[in-house]
Amino acid sequence: MILREKENQEEWDVLVSSVAHATFLQSWAWGEGQAALGKEVKRFIVEENGEARFIAQAIKETRKGLAYWFVPGGPVGVGKY
């Protein structure tokens, strides 16, 4: 399996919209809203044999001086997962 960061909004939106159980928390627009609040946002795809298996939009949070990443509403399985 390969982990890739996705930086293309159109490709991300197409992939997220193709998964029936993906929530708005994985949408590019929601991530941009988080970024507007000053949070770092990264979007990842886990691929196997060239096909997406999981997607995850990760948000960096800082609380009491500690930083961590979380994936609200995910990661989301794509296809047979």
C-alpha positions in Angstrom: 0.0 0.0 0.0 1.1 3.5 -0.8 0.2 6.7 1.1 -0.1 9.8 -1.2 -0.9 13.4 -0.3 -3.6 14.8 -2.6 -3.4 18.5 -3.4 -5.9 18.8 -6.3 -9.3 19.9 -5.2 -11.2 18.6 -8.2 -9.7 15.1 -7.9 -10.4 15.0 -4.2 -14.0 16.1 -4.6 -14.7 13.5 -7.3 -13.2 10.8 -5.1 -15.1 11.9 -1.9 -18.4 12.2 -3.8 -18.0 8.7 -5.2 -18.1 7.2 -1.7 -21.7 7.0 -0.4 -20.7 6.9 3.3 -18.2 9.8 3.2 -19.4 12.8 5.3 -19.0 16.5 4.7 -16.1 16.3 7.2 -14.0 14.9 4.4 -15.0 17.5 1.8 -12.4 19.9 0.5 -14.6 22.9 1.4 -14.8 21.8 5.1 -11.0 21.4 5.1 -10.6 24.9 3.7 -12.9 26.2 6.4 -10.6 24.7 9.0 -7.6 26.2 7.2 -9.2 29.6 7.4 -9.3 29.1 11.2 -5.5 28.7 11.1 -5.4 24.9 11.2 -3.1 22.9 9.0 -5.0 20.5 6.6 -3.7 17.5 4.7 -5.5 15.1 2.5 -4.3 11.6 1.9 -5.1 8.6 -0.2 -4.0 5.1 0.5 -3.6 3.2 -2.7 -3.2 -0.5 -3.5 -2.3 -1.7 -7.0 -3.0 1.8 -8.3 -6.5 2.0 -6.8 -7.7 4.2 -3.9 -8.6 2.1 -0.8 -8.9 4.8 1.9 -9.1 8.5 2.0 -8.5 10.8 5.0 -8.6 14.5 5.5 -6.4 15.2 8.5 -6.6 18.4 10.6 -3.7 19.5 12.9 -4.9 20.6 16.3 -2.9 22.2 19.1 -4.2 21.9 22.7 -2.2 23.1 25.8 1.0 23.2 23.7 0.6 19.7 22.3 0.0 19.2 18.6 -1.8 16.2 17.1 -3.5 15.2 13.8 -7.0 13.8 13.7 -9.3 12.6 10.9 -12.9 13.6 11.6 -15.4 11.3 9.9 -12.7 9.0 8.7 -10.6 7.5 7.4 -13.1 6.4 4.8 -12.9 3.1 3.0 -13.2 3.2 -0.8 -14.3 0.3 -2.9 -14.3 -3.2 -1.3 -13.1 -1.9 2.1 
